[in-house]
Amino acid sequence: MKQKSRVQWLQLGDGNTTYFHASLKNREAQNRFTSLITNTGRTITSRAEIEEEIIGFYMQLFGSCATQLPAVNIRVMKDGPVLNRSQQSHLIAPVSKKEVVMAL
């Protein structure tokens, strides 16, 4: 943004300070959240509530941090493939329209 404004500044000349500041104000206004509609349909306008809603949305989207991460089971890795060849080919078979309709 700073580099773009300087290019415009050089093209338009030194006397266009009003244009420069107006373009910065316009850009700042476009990048600001003034209100937000929650999942329940409630409109919130305070900065704290907007921050809380956005953080809550992304925590729900990504989940919270795990308290324990399971390790790889060495015995399963040593046993090798668990699926036989026909099971493997069934997993990579193309999906038919009928299967999609049934799933929906």
Secondary structure, 3 states (H helix, E strand, C coil): CHHHHHHHHHHHCCCCHHHHHHHHHHHHHHCCCCCEECCCCCEECCHHHHHHHHHHHHHHHHCCCCCCCCCCCHHHHHHCCCCCHHHHHHHCCCCCHHHHHHHC
